[in-house]
Amino acid sequence: MIDSFSPPRAVQLRRHAALLLALALAACSAPSLDAPLAAPDAWLAAKAAAGPTVKAANPTYADRGATLDVHVIGTGFTAGAQARWLLHGAEDPARVRTNSTTFVSSTEVVANITVASDADLAYWDVQIALVGGKNGVGTELFEITTAQPLGAATFVQDMNDLGQIVGINSGAFVYDDAFGLLTLGAGQAGAVDPLGTMVLGRDGSNAVTAWVRQGTGNSYVAELLPKIAGSVGGNALAAARDADGALLVGGWQIMPAVKKGGATQNRPVFWRHDATWSAPVPLSLPAGSTTGSVNGMNGKGQLVGRLDASDHGAVYDDPASPVVLDGLPNAIDAAGTLVVGVRGGRPVYWYRTSAGTWNTTGVDLPTLGGACGGAAIGLNGDGVVVGKSCDTAGNIQATVWRLSVGVANPVLVAGPQRLPGLGLKNGATSNEASSATRVSSTAPYIVAGTASGQSGTQAVRWRTW
């Protein structure tokens, strides 16, 4: 009798065959017991196969002639990795030489490098090369510079030929090689005496102030300048010595609103100090203007400044004779023949014609190739102009131009030249990377300004460029 619960023999054979096929397939796909275990994270293996990546360098810059350690950060580093510095894709060990590379971890190596005294002032690439030929490159991560950081600063406003630099950080500051960067207290430092005896500006209450140096040390005592009766504040942004050795200081006084609830009014003035301070001498305003301020002056008592809350200003050969310019002037040279400033967001200059009158239409200075503008901020008697302009990547960079002087119509003879920064690139047009504000009177020229770095904006000095 046939068991009704048993399948026919043909069915049993088919089932056995299917089972044998499944076992065979499983044997082919399953790992053997003695095979090595796969890496727990497959993406790590993929990363290693793709080679290292280079993300950052710390510090981000070095001076010419320096030997230093640079921490290179990235991924996929292995023992034996070598760091190299490249310019435009090519290694140049005669300019930047790697003395040693120390492996720290898969994400860090430390390279000891020497920068030659003639190394190109530029952003260099950092390459990590692994044993076996794989490498990774961080593009323009490291800058060779001549910018010397002096301390944290929001703005650098002035510098004299003694190398003293003044400006604003958490308050008013002065820098001197003898004692470094010194905060003078609340307020703003806008100008420095050419002889180094005073720093001028305003205190935390907006009163025009002179910080008077006591001897040759780092002790300063604040004193208030005389004010116009009724003035509620003011500032000083310019200082010069006249032919008699007296100190001239330019700025403004803040006067109360004419009408109740109205705005206060700035009145452009200057002071003279010869043992004692004179009363502030008001400058005349041109027809149609109600307010003004002084941005710069020279030892002849010639001044430049803003008119109203606007983007234009005037040059004064004397307090009663304003000449309106088509932009905002920032500085005037010692001879009283050249003024620099900004018009429509671009650097410009104005000049005195052979007839002795001012050319009131500014002449454009070229930028570093970008369209985001700039400004001419300082100059000296040799036609060296400093300021800032836009490069092709949209970065605002400290810039130098050179104009012919002693001629009827000054023209550009050199520049624009970018001043190197502190290794921090930023493509945002609203964020300044660096700016030059003052240049010394005689060669070799020293330039002062600010530059953005890893620790924030720094006061900097360029001794060579």
C-alpha positions as CSV (number, residue, x, y, z in Angstrom):
1,M,0.0,0.0,0.0
2,I,1.3,3.3,-0.9
3,D,1.7,5.8,2.0
4,S,-0.5,8.7,1.0
5,F,1.7,11.2,3.0
6,S,4.9,10.4,1.0
7,P,5.5,12.4,-2.3
8,P,6.2,10.5,-5.4
9,R,9.9,9.6,-6.1
10,A,10.2,12.2,-8.8
11,V,9.1,14.9,-6.5
12,Q,11.6,13.8,-3.9
13,L,14.4,13.8,-6.4
14,R,13.6,17.4,-7.5
15,R,13.5,18.5,-3.8
16,H,16.9,16.9,-3.2
17,A,18.4,18.6,-6.2
18,A,17.1,22.0,-5.2
19,L,18.6,21.6,-1.7
20,L,22.0,20.6,-3.1
21,L,22.0,23.7,-5.4
22,A,21.2,26.0,-2.5
23,L,24.0,24.5,-0.4
24,A,26.4,24.9,-3.2
25,L,25.5,28.6,-3.7
26,A,25.7,29.3,0.0
27,A,29.2,27.7,0.1
28,C,30.3,30.0,-2.7
29,S,29.0,33.2,-1.1
30,A,29.8,32.6,2.6
31,P,33.3,33.6,3.9
32,S,35.5,30.7,4.9
33,L,36.3,30.3,8.6
34,D,40.0,31.0,8.0
35,A,39.5,34.1,5.8
36,P,40.6,37.5,7.3
37,L,37.8,39.7,8.7
38,A,36.8,42.6,6.5
39,A,37.5,46.2,7.7
40,P,34.6,47.3,10.0
41,D,34.3,50.6,8.1
42,A,34.4,50.2,4.4
43,W,34.5,54.0,3.8
44,L,37.8,54.2,5.6
45,A,39.3,51.7,3.2
46,A,37.8,53.8,0.3
47,K,39.4,56.9,1.8
48,A,42.8,55.3,2.0
49,A,42.5,54.0,-1.5
50,A,41.6,57.5,-2.7
51,G,44.7,59.1,-1.0
52,P,45.0,61.7,1.7
53,T,43.2,65.0,1.9
54,V,44.8,68.3,3.2
55,K,42.4,70.7,4.9
56,A,44.3,73.2,7.0
57,A,47.7,74.5,8.1
58,N,48.5,76.1,11.5
59,P,49.9,78.7,11.5
60,T,48.6,79.9,8.1
61,Y,51.6,82.1,7.3
62,A,55.3,82.7,7.8
63,D,57.7,85.5,7.2
64,R,60.6,85.4,4.8
65,G,63.7,84.0,6.5
66,A,61.7,82.1,9.1
67,T,62.2,78.5,10.3
68,L,59.1,77.1,12.0
69,D,56.9,74.1,12.7
70,V,53.6,73.9,10.7
71,H,50.8,71.6,11.8
72,V,49.1,70.2,8.7
73,I,45.6,68.9,9.2
74,G,43.7,66.5,7.0
75,T,42.7,62.8,6.6
76,G,44.3,59.6,5.4
77,F,47.9,60.4,6.6
78,T,50.2,57.4,7.3
79,A,53.6,56.9,8.8
80,G,56.3,58.2,6.4
81,A,54.1,60.9,5.0
82,Q,56.0,63.9,3.7
83,A,54.9,67.5,3.6
84,R,55.8,69.7,0.6
85,W,55.1,73.4,-0.3
86,L,54.0,74.1,-3.9
87,L,53.6,77.3,-5.8
88,H,51.4,77.1,-8.9
89,G,51.5,73.3,-8.7
90,A,55.3,73.0,-8.5
91,E,57.6,72.4,-5.6
92,D,60.3,75.0,-5.0
93,P,62.5,73.7,-2.1
94,A,65.0,76.6,-2.8
95,R,62.3,79.0,-1.6
96,V,60.3,76.8,0.9
97,R,62.3,73.8,2.2
98,T,60.8,71.0,4.3
99,N,63.4,70.1,6.8
100,S,61.4,67.2,8.4
101,T,57.9,65.8,8.6
102,T,56.7,64.1,11.8
103,F,53.7,61.8,11.7
104,V,51.3,62.5,14.5
105,S,48.1,60.7,13.5
106,S,46.0,59.9,10.4
107,T,44.8,63.5,10.6
108,E,47.9,65.4,11.5
109,V,51.6,65.8,10.7
110,V,54.1,68.5,11.8
111,A,56.4,69.9,9.2
112,N,59.4,71.9,10.0
113,I,60.1,74.3,7.2
114,T,62.5,77.1,6.3
115,V,61.4,80.0,4.2
116,A,64.0,81.7,2.0
117,S,64.6,85.4,2.2
118,D,63.5,85.7,-1.4
119,A,60.5,83.4,-1.3
120,D,57.5,84.5,-3.4
121,L,55.0,86.6,-1.4
122,A,52.0,84.5,-2.3
123,Y,49.6,81.8,-1.2
124,W,51.3,78.4,-1.4
125,D,49.7,74.9,-1.7
126,V,50.5,72.3,1.0
127,Q,50.9,68.7,-0.3
128,I,51.1,65.5,1.7
129,A,52.8,62.6,-0.1
130,L,52.4,59.1,1.2
131,V,54.8,56.2,0.9
132,G,53.6,54.4,-2.3
133,G,53.0,57.5,-4.4
134,K,49.5,58.7,-3.3
135,N,49.2,62.4,-2.3
136,G,46.8,65.1,-1.5
137,V,47.0,68.9,-1.9
138,G,45.4,71.7,0.1
139,T,45.2,74.7,-2.3
140,E,46.6,78.0,-1.2
141,L,46.5,77.1,2.5
142,F,49.7,78.9,3.5
143,E,50.9,82.5,2.8
144,I,54.5,83.8,2.7
145,T,54.2,87.3,4.0
146,T,56.1,90.4,5.2
147,A,53.1,91.5,7.4
148,Q,54.3,91.7,11.1
149,P,51.4,91.3,13.5
150,L,51.5,93.7,16.4
151,G,48.4,92.9,18.4
152,A,44.6,92.8,18.2
153,A,43.1,95.9,16.6
154,T,39.8,96.9,15.0
155,F,41.3,99.8,13.1
156,V,44.8,101.4,12.6
157,Q,44.3,105.1,12.2
158,D,47.7,106.7,12.1
159,M,51.5,106.1,12.2
160,N,54.4,108.5,12.5
161,D,58.0,108.2,11.2
162,L,59.1,107.0,14.6
163,G,57.1,103.8,14.0
164,Q,54.4,104.6,16.6
165,I,51.0,103.3,15.5
166,V,47.6,104.2,17.0
167,G,44.1,103.0,16.6
168,I,41.2,101.2,18.1
169,N,40.8,97.8,19.8
170,S,38.8,97.4,23.0
171,G,39.6,101.1,23.5
172,A,42.3,103.6,22.3
173,F,45.8,102.0,21.7
174,V,49.3,103.0,20.9
175,Y,52.0,100.7,19.7
176,D,55.7,101.4,20.2
177,D,58.6,99.0,19.7
178,A,59.9,100.0,23.1
179,F,56.8,98.6,24.9
180,G,54.5,96.9,22.4
181,L,50.8,97.5,22.1
182,L,49.4,99.5,25.0
183,T,45.7,100.2,25.6
184,L,45.2,103.8,26.8
185,G,41.7,103.3,28.0
186,A,38.1,103.7,26.7
187,G,37.8,105.7,23.5
188,Q,39.5,105.9,20.2
189,A,43.0,107.0,19.1
190,G,42.9,108.8,15.8
191,A,46.2,110.5,15.4
192,V,49.8,110.5,16.8
193,D,52.1,113.5,17.1
194,P,55.0,113.2,14.6
195,L,57.4,113.7,17.5
196,G,55.7,111.0,19.6
197,T,54.8,113.2,22.6
198,M,51.0,112.7,22.3
199,V,48.3,110.4,21.0
200,L,45.1,112.3,19.9
201,G,41.5,111.1,19.7
202,R,38.5,110.9,22.1
203,D,37.8,109.3,25.4
204,G,35.0,107.1,26.4
205,S,32.7,110.1,26.9
206,N,33.4,111.5,23.4
207,A,35.5,114.3,24.7
208,V,38.5,115.3,22.4
209,T,41.5,114.0,24.3
210,A,45.3,114.1,24.2
211,W,47.1,111.2,25.9
212,V,50.4,112.9,26.8
213,R,53.5,110.6,27.1
214,Q,55.4,110.9,30.3
215,G,59.1,110.8,29.4
216,T,60.1,107.9,27.1
217,G,58.3,105.1,28.9
218,N,54.9,103.6,28.5
219,S,53.0,106.0,30.8
220,Y,50.5,108.3,29.3
221,V,48.3,110.9,31.1
222,A,45.0,112.0,29.4
223,E,44.0,115.6,29.1
224,L,41.0,117.2,27.4
225,L,41.4,119.7,24.6
226,P,39.6,123.0,24.7
227,K,36.1,122.9,23.2
228,I,33.6,125.3,21.6
229,A,31.1,126.5,24.2
230,G,28.1,124.2,24.2
231,S,30.0,121.3,22.5
232,V,28.8,117.8,23.6
233,G,31.8,115.9,22.2
234,G,34.1,115.5,19.3
235,N,37.2,113.7,18.0
236,A,40.7,114.2,16.5
237,L,41.9,112.3,13.4
238,A,44.9,114.3,12.2
239,A,48.2,115.6,13.6
240,A,51.1,117.4,12.0
241,R,54.0,119.8,13.1
242,D,54.2,123.2,11.4
243,A,57.4,125.1,10.4
244,D,57.7,126.5,13.9
245,G,57.5,123.1,15.6
246,A,54.0,123.6,16.9
247,L,51.6,120.7,16.9
248,L,48.5,121.0,14.7
249,V,45.5,118.7,15.4
250,G,42.5,118.4,13.2
251,G,39.1,117.0,14.1
252,W,35.6,118.1,14.9
253,Q,33.3,119.3,17.6
254,I,29.8,117.9,18.1
255,M,27.3,120.7,18.5
256,P,23.7,120.3,19.9
257,A,20.8,120.0,17.5
258,V,19.5,123.3,16.3
259,K,15.9,122.2,16.8
260,K,14.5,120.1,19.6
261,G,14.6,116.5,18.6
262,G,16.9,117.2,15.7
263,A,20.3,115.6,15.0
264,T,23.6,117.0,16.5
265,Q,25.9,118.7,14.1
266,N,29.7,118.1,13.6
267,R,31.7,121.2,13.1
268,P,35.2,120.9,11.5
269,V,37.9,122.5,13.6
270,F,41.6,122.4,14.3
271,W,43.8,123.1,17.4
272,R,47.3,124.4,17.8
273,H,49.5,123.3,20.7
274,D,52.7,125.3,21.5
275,A,53.2,124.9,25.3
276,T,49.4,125.3,25.7
277,W,46.4,124.5,23.6
278,S,44.6,127.1,21.5
279,A,40.8,127.3,21.3
280,P,39.4,125.2,18.5
281,V,39.5,127.1,15.2
282,P,36.3,126.4,13.1
283,L,36.5,125.8,9.4
284,S,34.1,127.4,7.1
285,L,31.5,125.2,5.4
286,P,30.7,125.6,1.7
287,A,27.2,126.7,0.7
288,G,24.7,124.0,1.1
289,S,26.6,122.1,3.8
290,T,25.7,122.2,7.5
291,T,28.2,119.7,9.0
292,G,31.7,118.6,8.5
293,S,34.8,116.9,9.9
294,V,38.6,116.8,9.4
295,N,40.2,113.5,8.3
296,G,43.7,114.7,7.5
297,M,46.1,117.7,7.5
298,N,49.7,118.7,6.9
299,G,52.2,121.0,8.5
300,K,51.1,123.9,6.3
301,G,47.7,123.8,8.0
302,Q,46.0,122.5,4.9
303,L,43.2,120.1,5.7
304,V,40.8,117.6,4.1
305,G,37.5,116.2,5.4
306,R,33.9,115.1,5.0
307,L,31.0,117.3,4.4
308,D,27.6,116.4,5.9
309,A,26.7,112.7,6.3
310,S,27.7,112.1,2.7
311,D,30.3,110.5,0.4
312,H,32.0,113.8,-0.6
313,G,34.2,116.4,1.1
314,A,36.5,119.3,0.7
315,V,40.1,120.4,0.8
316,Y,41.1,123.6,2.7
317,D,44.1,125.7,1.9
318,D,43.1,127.8,4.8
319,P,40.2,127.6,7.3
320,A,38.0,129.9,5.3
321,S,38.5,128.5,1.8
322,P,36.9,125.1,1.2
323,V,37.1,123.5,-2.2
324,V,34.5,120.8,-2.7
325,L,35.7,117.5,-4.2
326,D,33.6,114.9,-5.9
327,G,34.5,112.2,-3.4
328,L,35.6,111.8,0.2
329,P,39.2,112.8,0.8
330,N,41.2,110.9,3.5
331,A,44.7,112.5,3.4
332,I,46.8,115.4,1.9
333,D,50.5,115.3,1.3
334,A,53.1,117.5,3.0
335,A,53.5,119.8,-0.1
336,G,49.8,120.4,-0.4
337,T,49.6,119.2,-4.0
338,L,48.0,115.8,-3.7
339,V,44.9,114.4,-2.0
340,V,43.7,110.8,-1.9
341,G,40.4,109.3,-1.0
342,V,37.4,107.4,-2.3
343,R,34.6,108.1,-4.8
344,G,31.8,105.8,-5.5
345,G,33.5,103.0,-3.5
346,R,36.7,103.2,-5.5
347,P,40.2,104.6,-4.8
348,V,40.9,108.0,-6.3
349,Y,43.2,111.0,-6.1
350,W,42.9,114.7,-6.7
351,Y,45.8,117.1,-7.5
352,R,46.7,120.8,-7.7
353,T,47.0,122.0,-11.2
354,S,49.8,124.1,-12.7
355,A,47.5,127.1,-12.2
356,G,47.5,126.5,-8.5
357,T,43.8,125.4,-8.3
358,W,42.5,122.0,-7.3
359,N,41.3,119.5,-9.9
360,T,38.0,118.6,-8.2
361,T,37.3,115.5,-10.3
362,G,39.0,112.5,-8.8
363,V,41.2,110.3,-10.9
364,D,40.6,106.6,-10.5
365,L,43.3,104.3,-9.2
366,P,43.1,100.7,-10.5
367,T,42.1,97.9,-8.2
368,L,43.8,94.5,-8.0
369,G,41.4,93.3,-10.7
370,G,38.1,92.9,-8.8
371,A,34.9,95.0,-9.0
372,C,34.1,95.3,-5.2
373,G,36.0,98.7,-5.0
374,G,38.4,100.0,-2.4
375,A,39.8,103.3,-1.1
376,A,43.0,105.3,-1.0
377,I,43.7,106.2,2.6
378,G,47.2,107.5,3.2
379,L,50.1,108.9,1.2
380,N,53.6,110.5,1.5
381,G,55.5,113.2,-0.3
382,D,57.1,110.7,-2.7
383,G,53.8,109.7,-4.2
384,V,53.4,106.4,-2.4
385,V,49.7,105.9,-1.8
386,V,48.3,103.1,0.4
387,G,44.8,101.8,1.0
388,K,42.8,98.8,-0.1
389,S,41.3,97.4,-3.2
390,C,39.4,94.4,-4.5
391,D,41.1,91.4,-6.1
392,T,39.7,89.0,-8.7
393,A,38.5,86.6,-6.0
394,G,36.4,89.4,-4.4
395,N,38.8,89.9,-1.4
396,I,39.6,93.4,-0.2
397,Q,43.4,93.5,0.1
398,A,45.9,96.1,1.4
399,T,47.2,97.8,-1.7
400,V,50.0,100.2,-2.7
401,W,50.2,102.6,-5.7
402,R,52.9,105.0,-6.8
403,L,52.2,108.3,-8.4
404,S,54.5,110.7,-10.2
405,V,55.0,113.9,-8.1
406,G,56.4,117.3,-8.9
407,V,54.6,117.4,-12.2
408,A,51.5,119.3,-13.4
409,N,49.3,116.2,-13.8
410,P,50.4,113.3,-11.6
411,V,49.9,109.9,-13.2
412,L,50.2,106.3,-11.9
413,V,53.7,105.0,-12.4
414,A,53.5,101.7,-10.4
415,G,50.9,99.4,-8.9
416,P,48.4,98.4,-7.8
417,Q,50.5,96.1,-5.6
418,R,49.0,93.7,-3.1
419,L,50.5,93.7,0.4
420,P,50.6,90.2,1.8
421,G,48.4,89.3,4.8
422,L,48.2,86.8,7.6
423,G,47.2,83.7,5.6
424,L,43.4,84.1,5.9
425,K,41.6,84.1,2.6
426,N,37.9,85.2,2.4
427,G,35.9,85.4,-0.7
428,A,33.1,87.4,0.8
429,T,33.1,91.0,-0.6
430,S,31.7,92.3,2.7
431,N,34.6,91.1,4.8
432,E,37.9,93.0,4.6
433,A,40.9,90.8,4.6
434,S,43.5,93.6,5.0
435,S,43.8,97.3,4.6
436,A,46.8,99.8,4.7
437,T,46.3,103.2,6.2
438,R,49.6,105.0,6.6
439,V,53.0,105.0,5.0
440,S,56.3,106.5,6.3
441,S,57.7,109.6,4.7
442,T,61.1,108.3,3.4
443,A,62.5,105.1,2.0
444,P,62.7,102.3,2.9
445,Y,58.9,102.9,3.3
446,I,57.1,101.3,6.2
447,V,53.3,100.7,5.9
448,A,50.9,100.3,8.7
449,G,47.4,98.8,8.6
450,T,45.3,95.8,9.6
451,A,45.0,92.2,8.4
452,S,42.6,89.3,9.3
453,G,44.3,86.3,10.9
454,Q,43.4,83.1,12.7
455,S,43.0,85.0,16.0
456,G,41.0,87.9,14.5
457,T,42.0,91.3,13.1
458,Q,45.5,92.4,13.9
459,A,47.4,95.7,13.6
460,V,50.2,94.9,11.2
461,R,53.3,96.6,9.9
462,W,55.0,95.9,6.5
463,R,58.7,96.8,6.5
464,T,59.3,95.3,3.1
465,W,56.8,94.5,0.4
